Amino acid sequence: MLPAAPEKGRTMAGLPVSLKIAMCFMAALWIVGAAAYCFDYPAELIGFTVLLGLGVAFAEWRAHNDTARRRKAAGESHD
């Protein structure tokens, strides 16, 4: 499903992190929505999943930005 990485250590062909997070979030929502529809679960399950997914996606985005900021700062201090 994922394209080949152009460089070692890079995933999903160098897509921006925010786009990768959004793609995973949307895929998870579709899977939960399809399962809820198939098993006749209430709509509240999807709402709970949206809120939980938004929280996790935001935490992942913040963690990546903090890490990238630290790496950039460390790289600039060595110059």
Secondary structure in CASP SS format (residue, H / E / C, confidence):
PFRMAT SS
TARGET T0000
AUTHOR 0000-0000-0000
METHOD secondary structure of the structure
MODEL  1
M C 1.00
L C 1.00
P C 1.00
A C 1.00
A C 1.00
P C 1.00
E C 1.00
K C 1.00
G C 1.00
R C 1.00
T C 1.00
M H 1.00
A H 1.00
G H 1.00
L C 1.00
P C 1.00
V H 1.00
S H 1.00
L H 1.00
K H 1.00
I H 1.00
A H 1.00
M H 1.00
C H 1.00
F H 1.00
M H 1.00
A H 1.00
A H 1.00
L H 1.00
W H 1.00
I H 1.00
V H 1.00
G H 1.00
A H 1.00
A H 1.00
A H 1.00
Y H 1.00
C H 1.00
F C 1.00
D C 1.00
Y C 1.00
P C 1.00
A H 1.00
E H 1.00
L H 1.00
I H 1.00
G H 1.00
F H 1.00
T H 1.00
V H 1.00
L H 1.00
L H 1.00
G H 1.00
L H 1.00
G H 1.00
V H 1.00
A H 1.00
F H 1.00
A H 1.00
E H 1.00
W H 1.00
R H 1.00
A H 1.00
H H 1.00
N H 1.00
D H 1.00
T H 1.00
A H 1.00
R H 1.00
R H 1.00
R H 1.00
K H 1.00
A H 1.00
A H 1.00
G H 1.00
E H 1.00
S H 1.00
H H 1.00
D C 1.00
END
